[in-house]
Amino acid sequence: MLTEEAEPGDVVCDTELHNLKVIPSGLVVESPSRLLTAAKDVLGKCKEQFDFVICDAPPVVPVDDVGLLAPHVDGALMVVLAGKTDRVIVKRALEILSDARAEALGIVLNNLHGALPYHYDYKYYR
């Protein structure tokens, strides 16, 4: 879709959930950031067909894609790896999102099992 070689109907794949569709990333390209300039049209086409459109994007801090995607999305949900992602990086990522005028909708903290001290577990309070 980003290279204008396909329409949403050509690349949308069903999943095990009846109301969840996925568009796989496709082939690796030499300059992915150039493809993001087509994001506005692609997201517009997807928004016409679906109630919600979720874009999986690269990490905010080391890659500049957020500046290209931000104007075309309603908000950003950041995924943070518990016990690994430094607070400074999270803070910087939120600053970058703010500078790009992307509304930070929230943070998903994953990999909690084994990443936090034992007293953060529900078993500790039983």
Backbone as XML, in Angstrom:
<?xml version="1.0"?>
<chain id="A" units="angstrom">
  <residue number="1" name="MET">
    <atom name="N" x="0.822" y="-1.193" z="0.000"/>
    <atom name="CA" x="0.000" y="0.000" z="0.000"/>
    <atom name="C" x="0.866" y="1.256" z="0.000"/>
  </residue>
  <residue number="2" name="LEU">
    <atom name="N" x="1.964" y="1.216" z="0.745"/>
    <atom name="CA" x="2.821" y="2.395" z="0.816"/>
    <atom name="C" x="3.549" y="2.661" z="-0.500"/>
  </residue>
  <residue number="3" name="THR">
    <atom name="N" x="3.742" y="1.622" z="-1.286"/>
    <atom name="CA" x="4.391" y="1.796" z="-2.591"/>
    <atom name="C" x="3.360" y="1.947" z="-3.700"/>
  </residue>
  <residue number="4" name="GLU">
    <atom name="N" x="2.090" y="2.057" z="-3.308"/>
    <atom name="CA" x="0.968" y="2.238" z="-4.237"/>
    <atom name="C" x="0.790" y="1.058" z="-5.187"/>
  </residue>
  <residue number="5" name="GLU">
    <atom name="N" x="1.209" y="-0.131" z="-4.745"/>
    <atom name="CA" x="1.053" y="-1.334" z="-5.555"/>
    <atom name="C" x="-0.126" y="-2.179" z="-5.101"/>
  </residue>
  <residue number="6" name="ALA">
    <atom name="N" x="-0.805" y="-1.767" z="-4.016"/>
    <atom name="CA" x="-1.916" y="-2.553" z="-3.495"/>
    <atom name="C" x="-2.912" y="-1.640" z="-2.797"/>
  </residue>
  <residue number="7" name="GLU">
    <atom name="N" x="-4.147" y="-2.107" z="-2.731"/>
    <atom name="CA" x="-5.215" y="-1.437" z="-2.000"/>
    <atom name="C" x="-5.453" y="-2.212" z="-0.706"/>
  </residue>
  <residue number="8" name="PRO">
    <atom name="N" x="-6.127" y="-1.610" z="0.293"/>
    <atom name="CA" x="-6.363" y="-2.328" z="1.551"/>
    <atom name="C" x="-6.981" y="-3.707" z="1.355"/>
  </residue>
  <residue number="9" name="GLY">
    <atom name="N" x="-7.928" y="-3.832" z="0.462"/>
    <atom name="CA" x="-8.571" y="-5.125" z="0.237"/>
    <atom name="C" x="-7.633" y="-6.196" z="-0.264"/>
  </residue>
  <residue number="10" name="ASP">
    <atom name="N" x="-6.528" y="-5.784" z="-0.874"/>
    <atom name="CA" x="-5.553" y="-6.738" z="-1.401"/>
    <atom name="C" x="-4.635" y="-7.302" z="-0.316"/>
  </residue>
  <residue number="11" name="VAL">
    <atom name="N" x="-4.432" y="-6.566" z="0.762"/>
    <atom name="CA" x="-3.420" y="-6.959" z="1.742"/>
    <atom name="C" x="-3.959" y="-7.205" z="3.153"/>
  </residue>
  <residue number="12" name="VAL">
    <atom name="N" x="-5.205" y="-6.900" z="3.408"/>
    <atom name="CA" x="-5.782" y="-7.118" z="4.736"/>
    <atom name="C" x="-5.952" y="-8.614" z="4.969"/>
  </residue>
  <residue number="13" name="CYS">
    <atom name="N" x="-5.439" y="-9.090" z="6.103"/>
    <atom name="CA" x="-5.497" y="-10.515" z="6.445"/>
    <atom name="C" x="-6.399" y="-10.739" z="7.654"/>
  </residue>
  <residue number="14" name="ASP">
    <atom name="N" x="-7.136" y="-11.833" z="7.631"/>
    <atom name="CA" x="-7.953" y="-12.217" z="8.776"/>
    <atom name="C" x="-7.051" y="-12.748" z="9.895"/>
  </residue>
  <residue number="15" name="THR">
    <atom name="N" x="-7.561" y="-12.702" z="11.126"/>
    <atom name="CA" x="-6.868" y="-13.276" z="12.280"/>
    <atom name="C" x="-7.819" y="-14.254" z="12.952"/>
  </residue>
  <residue number="16" name="GLU">
    <atom name="N" x="-7.393" y="-14.838" z="14.052"/>
    <atom name="CA" x="-8.253" y="-15.756" z="14.796"/>
    <atom name="C" x="-9.452" y="-15.045" z="15.407"/>
  </residue>
  <residue number="17" name="LEU">
    <atom name="N" x="-9.352" y="-13.751" z="15.626"/>
    <atom name="CA" x="-10.460" y="-12.962" z="16.153"/>
    <atom name="C" x="-11.285" y="-12.442" z="14.985"/>
  </residue>
  <residue number="18" name="HIS">
    <atom name="N" x="-12.581" y="-12.671" z="15.028"/>
    <atom name="CA" x="-13.434" y="-12.351" z="13.871"/>
    <atom name="C" x="-13.458" y="-10.864" z="13.521"/>
  </residue>
  <residue number="19" name="ASN">
    <atom name="N" x="-13.218" y="-9.998" z="14.483"/>
    <atom name="CA" x="-13.294" y="-8.562" z="14.206"/>
    <atom name="C" x="-11.926" y="-7.873" z="14.234"/>
  </residue>
  <residue number="20" name="LEU">
    <atom name="N" x="-10.858" y="-8.642" z="14.050"/>
    <atom name="CA" x="-9.511" y="-8.081" z="14.016"/>
    <atom name="C" x="-8.836" y="-8.466" z="12.703"/>
  </residue>
  <residue number="21" name="LYS">
    <atom name="N" x="-8.411" y="-7.467" z="11.975"/>
    <atom name="CA" x="-7.715" y="-7.661" z="10.706"/>
    <atom name="C" x="-6.297" y="-7.117" z="10.851"/>
  </residue>
  <residue number="22" name="VAL">
    <atom name="N" x="-5.376" y="-7.628" z="10.055"/>
    <atom name="CA" x="-3.984" y="-7.207" z="10.110"/>
    <atom name="C" x="-3.471" y="-6.963" z="8.700"/>
  </residue>
  <residue number="23" name="ILE">
    <atom name="N" x="-2.663" y="-5.935" z="8.564"/>
    <atom name="CA" x="-1.932" y="-5.707" z="7.317"/>
    <atom name="C" x="-0.466" y="-5.966" z="7.648"/>
  </residue>
  <residue number="24" name="PRO">
    <atom name="N" x="0.101" y="-7.060" z="7.141"/>
    <atom name="CA" x="1.507" y="-7.352" z="7.444"/>
    <atom name="C" x="2.444" y="-6.308" z="6.851"/>
  </residue>
  <residue number="25" name="SER">
    <atom name="N" x="3.643" y="-6.255" z="7.372"/>
    <atom name="CA" x="4.588" y="-5.218" z="6.961"/>
    <atom name="C" x="5.046" y="-5.346" z="5.515"/>
  </residue>
  <residue number="26" name="GLY">
    <atom name="N" x="5.036" y="-6.523" z="4.964"/>
    <atom name="CA" x="5.471" y="-6.674" z="3.583"/>
    <atom name="C" x="6.969" y="-6.856" z="3.482"/>
  </residue>
  <residue number="27" name="LEU">
    <atom name="N" x="7.495" y="-6.575" z="2.306"/>
    <atom name="CA" x="8.913" y="-6.788" z="2.042"/>
    <atom name="C" x="9.768" y="-5.676" z="2.658"/>
  </residue>
  <residue number="28" name="VAL">
    <atom name="N" x="11.012" y="-6.014" z="2.944"/>
    <atom name="CA" x="11.963" y="-5.028" z="3.450"/>
    <atom name="C" x="12.335" y="-4.090" z="2.303"/>
  </residue>
  <residue number="29" name="VAL">
    <atom name="N" x="12.367" y="-2.799" z="2.605"/>
    <atom name="CA" x="12.719" y="-1.806" z="1.588"/>
    <atom name="C" x="13.975" y="-1.060" z="2.020"/>
  </residue>
  <residue number="30" name="GLU">
    <atom name="N" x="14.646" y="-0.444" z="1.073"/>
    <atom name="CA" x="15.900" y="0.247" z="1.363"/>
    <atom name="C" x="15.701" y="1.504" z="2.204"/>
  </residue>
  <residue number="31" name="SER">
    <atom name="N" x="14.657" y="2.262" z="1.930"/>
    <atom name="CA" x="14.432" y="3.520" z="2.641"/>
    <atom name="C" x="13.013" y="3.573" z="3.193"/>
  </residue>
  <residue number="32" name="PRO">
    <atom name="N" x="12.789" y="2.922" z="4.345"/>
    <atom name="CA" x="11.434" y="2.901" z="4.901"/>
    <atom name="C" x="10.885" y="4.278" z="5.245"/>
  </residue>
  <residue number="33" name="SER">
    <atom name="N" x="11.742" y="5.207" z="5.628"/>
    <atom name="CA" x="11.248" y="6.539" z="5.989"/>
    <atom name="C" x="10.619" y="7.247" z="4.791"/>
  </residue>
  <residue number="34" name="ARG">
    <atom name="N" x="11.092" y="6.967" z="3.577"/>
    <atom name="CA" x="10.478" y="7.570" z="2.387"/>
    <atom name="C" x="9.055" y="7.054" z="2.194"/>
  </residue>
  <residue number="35" name="LEU">
    <atom name="N" x="8.830" y="5.801" z="2.572"/>
    <atom name="CA" x="7.488" y="5.234" z="2.425"/>
    <atom name="C" x="6.483" y="5.883" z="3.366"/>
  </residue>
  <residue number="36" name="LEU">
    <atom name="N" x="6.968" y="6.419" z="4.475"/>
    <atom name="CA" x="6.061" y="7.023" z="5.446"/>
    <atom name="C" x="5.385" y="8.272" z="4.914"/>
  </residue>
  <residue number="37" name="THR">
    <atom name="N" x="5.932" y="8.849" z="3.865"/>
    <atom name="CA" x="5.270" y="10.006" z="3.272"/>
    <atom name="C" x="3.932" y="9.608" z="2.661"/>
  </residue>
  <residue number="38" name="ALA">
    <atom name="N" x="3.776" y="8.323" z="2.329"/>
    <atom name="CA" x="2.506" y="7.819" z="1.794"/>
    <atom name="C" x="1.535" y="7.441" z="2.905"/>
  </residue>
  <residue number="39" name="ALA">
    <atom name="N" x="1.957" y="7.556" z="4.153"/>
    <atom name="CA" x="1.133" y="7.129" z="5.280"/>
    <atom name="C" x="-0.208" y="7.846" z="5.343"/>
  </residue>
  <residue number="40" name="LYS">
    <atom name="N" x="-0.235" y="9.111" z="5.010"/>
    <atom name="CA" x="-1.482" y="9.878" z="5.088"/>
    <atom name="C" x="-2.561" y="9.238" z="4.224"/>
  </residue>
  <residue number="41" name="ASP">
    <atom name="N" x="-2.238" y="8.906" z="2.988"/>
    <atom name="CA" x="-3.217" y="8.301" z="2.092"/>
    <atom name="C" x="-3.610" y="6.898" z="2.553"/>
  </residue>
  <residue number="42" name="VAL">
    <atom name="N" x="-2.632" y="6.120" z="2.968"/>
    <atom name="CA" x="-2.897" y="4.752" z="3.410"/>
    <atom name="C" x="-3.776" y="4.753" z="4.646"/>
  </residue>
  <residue number="43" name="LEU">
    <atom name="N" x="-3.440" y="5.586" z="5.626"/>
    <atom name="CA" x="-4.248" y="5.650" z="6.848"/>
    <atom name="C" x="-5.654" y="6.152" z="6.541"/>
  </residue>
  <residue number="44" name="GLY">
    <atom name="N" x="-5.771" y="7.090" z="5.625"/>
    <atom name="CA" x="-7.091" y="7.577" z="5.225"/>
    <atom name="C" x="-7.953" y="6.469" z="4.641"/>
  </residue>
  <residue number="45" name="LYS">
    <atom name="N" x="-7.366" y="5.656" z="3.775"/>
    <atom name="CA" x="-8.100" y="4.534" z="3.175"/>
    <atom name="C" x="-8.512" y="3.521" z="4.247"/>
  </residue>
  <residue number="46" name="CYS">
    <atom name="N" x="-7.615" y="3.255" z="5.181"/>
    <atom name="CA" x="-7.920" y="2.297" z="6.243"/>
    <atom name="C" x="-9.006" y="2.823" z="7.178"/>
  </residue>
  <residue number="47" name="LYS">
    <atom name="N" x="-8.966" y="4.127" z="7.480"/>
    <atom name="CA" x="-9.973" y="4.718" z="8.363"/>
    <atom name="C" x="-11.367" y="4.675" z="7.749"/>
  </residue>
  <residue number="48" name="GLU">
    <atom name="N" x="-11.439" y="4.664" z="6.415"/>
    <atom name="CA" x="-12.739" y="4.550" z="5.740"/>
    <atom name="C" x="-13.343" y="3.165" z="5.916"/>
  </residue>
  <residue number="49" name="GLN">
    <atom name="N" x="-12.513" y="2.148" z="6.061"/>
    <atom name="CA" x="-12.975" y="0.764" z="6.118"/>
    <atom name="C" x="-13.127" y="0.207" z="7.520"/>
  </residue>
  <residue number="50" name="PHE">
    <atom name="N" x="-12.392" y="0.763" z="8.499"/>
    <atom name="CA" x="-12.351" y="0.173" z="9.829"/>
    <atom name="C" x="-12.684" y="1.195" z="10.901"/>
  </residue>
  <residue number="51" name="ASP">
    <atom name="N" x="-13.197" y="0.692" z="12.036"/>
    <atom name="CA" x="-13.530" y="1.566" z="13.163"/>
    <atom name="C" x="-12.279" y="2.111" z="13.842"/>
  </residue>
  <residue number="52" name="PHE">
    <atom name="N" x="-11.261" y="1.259" z="14.002"/>
    <atom name="CA" x="-10.013" y="1.639" z="14.643"/>
    <atom name="C" x="-8.848" y="1.184" z="13.776"/>
  </residue>
  <residue number="53" name="VAL">
    <atom name="N" x="-7.832" y="2.013" z="13.684"/>
    <atom name="CA" x="-6.618" y="1.672" z="12.946"/>
    <atom name="C" x="-5.446" y="1.847" z="13.901"/>
  </residue>
  <residue number="54" name="ILE">
    <atom name="N" x="-4.702" y="0.781" z="14.119"/>
    <atom name="CA" x="-3.552" y="0.819" z="15.013"/>
    <atom name="C" x="-2.298" y="0.586" z="14.180"/>
  </residue>
  <residue number="55" name="CYS">
    <atom name="N" x="-1.343" y="1.493" z="14.296"/>
    <atom name="CA" x="-0.075" y="1.384" z="13.561"/>
    <atom name="C" x="1.014" y="0.946" z="14.531"/>
  </residue>
  <residue number="56" name="ASP">
    <atom name="N" x="1.709" y="-0.094" z="14.186"/>
    <atom name="CA" x="2.860" y="-0.525" z="14.959"/>
    <atom name="C" x="4.068" y="0.212" z="14.384"/>
  </residue>
  <residue number="57" name="ALA">
    <atom name="N" x="4.669" y="1.056" z="15.180"/>
    <atom name="CA" x="5.775" y="1.895" z="14.700"/>
    <atom name="C" x="7.064" y="1.535" z="15.433"/>
  </residue>
  <residue number="58" name="PRO">
    <atom name="N" x="8.192" y="1.927" z="14.865"/>
    <atom name="CA" x="9.481" y="1.672" z="15.529"/>
    <atom name="C" x="9.598" y="2.464" z="16.826"/>
  </residue>
  <residue number="59" name="PRO">
    <atom name="N" x="10.609" y="2.163" z="17.639"/>
    <atom name="CA" x="10.824" y="2.919" z="18.873"/>
    <atom name="C" x="10.940" y="4.417" z="18.584"/>
  </residue>
  <residue number="60" name="VAL">
    <atom name="N" x="10.417" y="5.215" z="19.478"/>
    <atom name="CA" x="10.352" y="6.666" z="19.273"/>
    <atom name="C" x="11.729" y="7.328" z="19.314"/>
  </residue>
  <residue number="61" name="VAL">
    <atom name="N" x="12.560" y="6.958" z="20.280"/>
    <atom name="CA" x="13.806" y="7.689" z="20.500"/>
    <atom name="C" x="14.833" y="7.492" z="19.377"/>
  </residue>
  <residue number="62" name="PRO">
    <atom name="N" x="15.163" y="6.267" z="18.957"/>
    <atom name="CA" x="16.242" y="6.158" z="17.970"/>
    <atom name="C" x="15.821" y="6.402" z="16.524"/>
  </residue>
  <residue number="63" name="VAL">
    <atom name="N" x="14.512" y="6.439" z="16.246"/>
    <atom name="CA" x="14.041" y="6.539" z="14.864"/>
    <atom name="C" x="13.150" y="7.767" z="14.719"/>
  </residue>
  <residue number="64" name="ASP">
    <atom name="N" x="13.193" y="8.420" z="13.585"/>
    <atom name="CA" x="12.469" y="9.675" z="13.370"/>
    <atom name="C" x="11.068" y="9.490" z="12.785"/>
  </residue>
  <residue number="65" name="ASP">
    <atom name="N" x="10.562" y="8.280" z="12.751"/>
    <atom name="CA" x="9.271" y="8.027" z="12.115"/>
    <atom name="C" x="8.108" y="8.731" z="12.798"/>
  </residue>
  <residue number="66" name="VAL">
    <atom name="N" x="8.205" y="8.990" z="14.095"/>
    <atom name="CA" x="7.091" y="9.594" z="14.823"/>
    <atom name="C" x="6.729" y="10.962" z="14.250"/>
  </residue>
  <residue number="67" name="GLY">
    <atom name="N" x="7.712" y="11.710" z="13.809"/>
    <atom name="CA" x="7.434" y="13.017" z="13.225"/>
    <atom name="C" x="6.649" y="12.928" z="11.938"/>
  </residue>
  <residue number="68" name="LEU">
    <atom name="N" x="6.837" y="11.848" z="11.201"/>
    <atom name="CA" x="6.111" y="11.651" z="9.956"/>
    <atom name="C" x="4.722" y="11.058" z="10.183"/>
  </residue>
  <residue number="69" name="LEU">
    <atom name="N" x="4.593" y="10.200" z="11.193"/>
    <atom name="CA" x="3.304" y="9.550" z="11.462"/>
    <atom name="C" x="2.363" y="10.410" z="12.305"/>
  </residue>
  <residue number="70" name="ALA">
    <atom name="N" x="2.898" y="11.170" z="13.231"/>
    <atom name="CA" x="2.089" y="11.912" z="14.211"/>
    <atom name="C" x="0.957" y="12.735" z="13.617"/>
  </residue>
  <residue number="71" name="PRO">
    <atom name="N" x="1.175" y="13.460" z="12.515"/>
    <atom name="CA" x="0.076" y="14.275" z="11.993"/>
    <atom name="C" x="-1.105" y="13.457" z="11.446"/>
  </residue>
  <residue number="72" name="HIS">
    <atom name="N" x="-0.911" y="12.155" z="11.273"/>
    <atom name="CA" x="-1.928" y="11.346" z="10.620"/>
    <atom name="C" x="-2.621" y="10.356" z="11.551"/>
  </residue>
  <residue number="73" name="VAL">
    <atom name="N" x="-2.287" y="10.405" z="12.841"/>
    <atom name="CA" x="-2.908" y="9.496" z="13.806"/>
    <atom name="C" x="-3.590" y="10.307" z="14.903"/>
  </residue>
  <residue number="74" name="ASP">
    <atom name="N" x="-4.511" y="9.670" z="15.600"/>
    <atom name="CA" x="-5.246" y="10.352" z="16.666"/>
    <atom name="C" x="-4.490" y="10.357" z="17.988"/>
  </residue>
  <residue number="75" name="GLY">
    <atom name="N" x="-3.553" y="9.434" z="18.156"/>
    <atom name="CA" x="-2.803" y="9.371" z="19.401"/>
    <atom name="C" x="-1.762" y="8.284" z="19.352"/>
  </residue>
  <residue number="76" name="ALA">
    <atom name="N" x="-0.940" y="8.257" z="20.398"/>
    <atom name="CA" x="0.141" y="7.279" z="20.484"/>
    <atom name="C" x="0.044" y="6.518" z="21.799"/>
  </residue>
  <residue number="77" name="LEU">
    <atom name="N" x="0.228" y="5.220" z="21.716"/>
    <atom name="CA" x="0.272" y="4.342" z="22.882"/>
    <atom name="C" x="1.674" y="3.763" z="22.915"/>
  </residue>
  <residue number="78" name="MET">
    <atom name="N" x="2.426" y="4.105" z="23.936"/>
    <atom name="CA" x="3.821" y="3.687" z="24.006"/>
    <atom name="C" x="3.935" y="2.356" z="24.750"/>
  </residue>
  <residue number="79" name="VAL">
    <atom name="N" x="4.761" y="1.453" z="24.220"/>
    <atom name="CA" x="5.027" y="0.167" z="24.859"/>
    <atom name="C" x="6.408" y="0.233" z="25.478"/>
  </residue>
  <residue number="80" name="VAL">
    <atom name="N" x="6.487" y="-0.088" z="26.776"/>
    <atom name="CA" x="7.733" y="0.010" z="27.530"/>
    <atom name="C" x="8.068" y="-1.360" z="28.110"/>
  </residue>
  <residue number="81" name="LEU">
    <atom name="N" x="9.310" y="-1.766" z="27.967"/>
    <atom name="CA" x="9.770" y="-3.051" z="28.479"/>
    <atom name="C" x="10.159" y="-2.905" z="29.948"/>
  </residue>
  <residue number="82" name="ALA">
    <atom name="N" x="9.380" y="-3.524" z="30.824"/>
    <atom name="CA" x="9.597" y="-3.412" z="32.272"/>
    <atom name="C" x="10.967" y="-3.945" z="32.656"/>
  </residue>
  <residue number="83" name="GLY">
    <atom name="N" x="11.649" y="-3.201" z="33.506"/>
    <atom name="CA" x="12.943" y="-3.622" z="34.007"/>
    <atom name="C" x="14.087" y="-3.399" z="33.042"/>
  </residue>
  <residue number="84" name="LYS">
    <atom name="N" x="13.805" y="-2.951" z="31.822"/>
    <atom name="CA" x="14.858" y="-2.761" z="30.820"/>
    <atom name="C" x="14.909" y="-1.326" z="30.291"/>
  </residue>
  <residue number="85" name="THR">
    <atom name="N" x="13.735" y="-0.745" z="29.994"/>
    <atom name="CA" x="13.701" y="0.597" z="29.421"/>
    <atom name="C" x="13.944" y="1.621" z="30.519"/>
  </residue>
  <residue number="86" name="ASP">
    <atom name="N" x="14.974" y="2.397" z="30.374"/>
    <atom name="CA" x="15.340" y="3.391" z="31.369"/>
    <atom name="C" x="14.309" y="4.515" z="31.406"/>
  </residue>
  <residue number="87" name="ARG">
    <atom name="N" x="14.068" y="5.059" z="32.581"/>
    <atom name="CA" x="13.106" y="6.153" z="32.746"/>
    <atom name="C" x="13.470" y="7.364" z="31.891"/>
  </residue>
  <residue number="88" name="VAL">
    <atom name="N" x="14.758" y="7.613" z="31.724"/>
    <atom name="CA" x="15.210" y="8.743" z="30.911"/>
    <atom name="C" x="14.747" y="8.568" z="29.465"/>
  </residue>
  <residue number="89" name="ILE">
    <atom name="N" x="14.798" y="7.348" z="28.970"/>
    <atom name="CA" x="14.357" y="7.063" z="27.603"/>
    <atom name="C" x="12.854" y="7.267" z="27.480"/>
  </residue>
  <residue number="90" name="VAL">
    <atom name="N" x="12.098" y="6.799" z="28.470"/>
    <atom name="CA" x="10.643" y="6.982" z="28.450"/>
    <atom name="C" x="10.306" y="8.466" z="28.472"/>
  </residue>
  <residue number="91" name="LYS">
    <atom name="N" x="10.968" y="9.210" z="29.336"/>
    <atom name="CA" x="10.725" y="10.655" z="29.414"/>
    <atom name="C" x="11.063" y="11.332" z="28.086"/>
  </residue>
  <residue number="92" name="ARG">
    <atom name="N" x="12.188" y="10.957" z="27.485"/>
    <atom name="CA" x="12.590" y="11.551" z="26.201"/>
    <atom name="C" x="11.577" y="11.193" z="25.116"/>
  </residue>
  <residue number="93" name="ALA">
    <atom name="N" x="11.105" y="9.961" z="25.106"/>
    <atom name="CA" x="10.110" y="9.543" z="24.113"/>
    <atom name="C" x="8.832" y="10.359" z="24.251"/>
  </residue>
  <residue number="94" name="LEU">
    <atom name="N" x="8.400" y="10.616" z="25.479"/>
    <atom name="CA" x="7.204" y="11.434" z="25.697"/>
    <atom name="C" x="7.430" y="12.870" z="25.229"/>
  </residue>
  <residue number="95" name="GLU">
    <atom name="N" x="8.639" y="13.382" z="25.409"/>
    <atom name="CA" x="8.965" y="14.725" z="24.916"/>
    <atom name="C" x="8.917" y="14.776" z="23.388"/>
  </residue>
  <residue number="96" name="ILE">
    <atom name="N" x="9.442" y="13.740" z="22.754"/>
    <atom name="CA" x="9.432" y="13.671" z="21.287"/>
    <atom name="C" x="8.002" y="13.613" z="20.780"/>
  </residue>
  <residue number="97" name="LEU">
    <atom name="N" x="7.164" y="12.812" z="21.427"/>
    <atom name="CA" x="5.753" y="12.732" z="21.036"/>
    <atom name="C" x="5.085" y="14.095" z="21.188"/>
  </residue>
  <residue number="98" name="SER">
    <atom name="N" x="5.368" y="14.779" z="22.279"/>
    <atom name="CA" x="4.790" y="16.097" z="22.511"/>
    <atom name="C" x="5.259" y="17.093" z="21.453"/>
  </residue>
  <residue number="99" name="ASP">
    <atom name="N" x="6.548" y="17.085" z="21.148"/>
    <atom name="CA" x="7.094" y="17.981" z="20.125"/>
    <atom name="C" x="6.467" y="17.717" z="18.757"/>
  </residue>
  <residue number="100" name="ALA">
    <atom name="N" x="6.106" y="16.450" z="18.490"/>
    <atom name="CA" x="5.499" y="16.085" z="17.212"/>
    <atom name="C" x="3.989" y="16.318" z="17.231"/>
  </residue>
  <residue number="101" name="ARG">
    <atom name="N" x="3.489" y="16.836" z="18.338"/>
    <atom name="CA" x="2.063" y="17.081" z="18.531"/>
    <atom name="C" x="1.229" y="15.793" z="18.455"/>
  </residue>
  <residue number="102" name="ALA">
    <atom name="N" x="1.821" y="14.719" z="18.942"/>
    <atom name="CA" x="1.117" y="13.438" z="19.022"/>
    <atom name="C" x="0.600" y="13.290" z="20.448"/>
  </residue>
  <residue number="103" name="GLU">
    <atom name="N" x="-0.667" y="13.046" z="20.580"/>
    <atom name="CA" x="-1.246" y="12.895" z="21.914"/>
    <atom name="C" x="-0.846" y="11.540" z="22.484"/>
  </residue>
  <residue number="104" name="ALA">
    <atom name="N" x="-0.164" y="11.555" z="23.614"/>
    <atom name="CA" x="0.212" y="10.310" z="24.290"/>
    <atom name="C" x="-1.018" y="9.784" z="25.025"/>
  </residue>
  <residue number="105" name="LEU">
    <atom name="N" x="-1.565" y="8.666" z="24.557"/>
    <atom name="CA" x="-2.776" y="8.097" z="25.138"/>
    <atom name="C" x="-2.495" y="7.274" z="26.382"/>
  </residue>
  <residue number="106" name="GLY">
    <atom name="N" x="-1.271" y="6.775" z="26.492"/>
    <atom name="CA" x="-0.911" y="5.966" z="27.646"/>
    <atom name="C" x="0.331" y="5.148" z="27.375"/>
  </residue>
  <residue number="107" name="ILE">
    <atom name="N" x="0.672" y="4.330" z="28.371"/>
    <atom name="CA" x="1.843" y="3.471" z="28.278"/>
    <atom name="C" x="1.438" y="2.048" z="28.623"/>
  </residue>
  <residue number="108" name="VAL">
    <atom name="N" x="1.867" y="1.100" z="27.805"/>
    <atom name="CA" x="1.685" y="-0.321" z="28.081"/>
    <atom name="C" x="3.001" y="-0.824" z="28.642"/>
  </residue>
  <residue number="109" name="LEU">
    <atom name="N" x="2.972" y="-1.367" z="29.831"/>
    <atom name="CA" x="4.169" y="-1.895" z="30.466"/>
    <atom name="C" x="4.155" y="-3.407" z="30.299"/>
  </residue>
  <residue number="110" name="ASN">
    <atom name="N" x="5.075" y="-3.931" z="29.473"/>
    <atom name="CA" x="5.079" y="-5.370" z="29.254"/>
    <atom name="C" x="6.285" y="-6.023" z="29.918"/>
  </residue>
  <residue number="111" name="ASN">
    <atom name="N" x="6.291" y="-7.345" z="29.936"/>
    <atom name="CA" x="7.365" y="-8.144" z="30.536"/>
    <atom name="C" x="7.445" y="-7.946" z="32.049"/>
  </residue>
  <residue number="112" name="LEU">
    <atom name="N" x="6.296" y="-7.802" z="32.684"/>
    <atom name="CA" x="6.291" y="-7.588" z="34.133"/>
    <atom name="C" x="6.777" y="-8.796" z="34.914"/>
  </residue>
  <residue number="113" name="HIS">
    <atom name="N" x="6.459" y="-9.991" z="34.430"/>
    <atom name="CA" x="6.825" y="-11.207" z="35.155"/>
    <atom name="C" x="8.347" y="-11.313" z="35.274"/>
  </residue>
  <residue number="114" name="GLY">
    <atom name="N" x="8.844" y="-11.268" z="36.461"/>
    <atom name="CA" x="10.274" y="-11.396" z="36.687"/>
    <atom name="C" x="11.041" y="-10.092" z="36.585"/>
  </residue>
  <residue number="115" name="ALA">
    <atom name="N" x="10.409" y="-9.029" z="36.126"/>
    <atom name="CA" x="11.127" y="-7.767" z="35.965"/>
    <atom name="C" x="11.045" y="-6.888" z="37.211"/>
  </residue>
  <residue number="116" name="LEU">
    <atom name="N" x="9.987" y="-7.044" z="37.968"/>
    <atom name="CA" x="9.798" y="-6.207" z="39.152"/>
    <atom name="C" x="10.142" y="-6.997" z="40.417"/>
  </residue>
  <residue number="117" name="PRO">
    <atom name="N" x="10.488" y="-6.307" z="41.489"/>
    <atom name="CA" x="10.788" y="-6.991" z="42.746"/>
    <atom name="C" x="9.602" y="-7.830" z="43.213"/>
  </residue>
  <residue number="118" name="TYR">
    <atom name="N" x="9.875" y="-8.850" z="44.020"/>
    <atom name="CA" x="8.846" y="-9.802" z="44.439"/>
    <atom name="C" x="7.658" y="-9.144" z="45.115"/>
  </residue>
  <residue number="119" name="HIS">
    <atom name="N" x="7.859" y="-8.047" z="45.837"/>
    <atom name="CA" x="6.749" y="-7.437" z="46.573"/>
    <atom name="C" x="5.763" y="-6.686" z="45.675"/>
  </residue>
  <residue number="120" name="TYR">
    <atom name="N" x="6.030" y="-6.622" z="44.355"/>
    <atom name="CA" x="5.071" y="-6.032" z="43.422"/>
    <atom name="C" x="4.068" y="-7.072" z="42.929"/>
  </residue>
  <residue number="121" name="ASP">
    <atom name="N" x="4.271" y="-8.320" z="43.277"/>
    <atom name="CA" x="3.402" y="-9.397" z="42.810"/>
    <atom name="C" x="2.202" y="-9.537" z="43.739"/>
  </residue>
  <residue number="122" name="TYR">
    <atom name="N" x="1.058" y="-9.954" z="43.170"/>
    <atom name="CA" x="-0.156" y="-10.147" z="43.970"/>
    <atom name="C" x="0.060" y="-11.184" z="45.066"/>
  </residue>
  <residue number="123" name="LYS">
    <atom name="N" x="0.891" y="-12.190" z="44.826"/>
    <atom name="CA" x="1.132" y="-13.242" z="45.810"/>
    <atom name="C" x="1.710" y="-12.674" z="47.095"/>
  </residue>
  <residue number="124" name="TYR">
    <atom name="N" x="2.416" y="-11.565" z="47.013"/>
    <atom name="CA" x="3.048" y="-10.952" z="48.178"/>
    <atom name="C" x="1.991" y="-10.493" z="49.179"/>
  </residue>
  <residue number="125" name="TYR">
    <atom name="N" x="0.808" y="-10.103" z="48.705"/>
    <atom name="CA" x="-0.219" y="-9.520" z="49.556"/>
    <atom name="C" x="-1.228" y="-10.538" z="50.080"/>
  </residue>
  <residue number="126" name="ARG">
    <atom name="N" x="-1.041" y="-11.796" z="49.777"/>
    <atom name="CA" x="-1.991" y="-12.807" z="50.249"/>
    <atom name="C" x="-1.639" y="-13.302" z="51.614"/>
  </residue>
</chain>
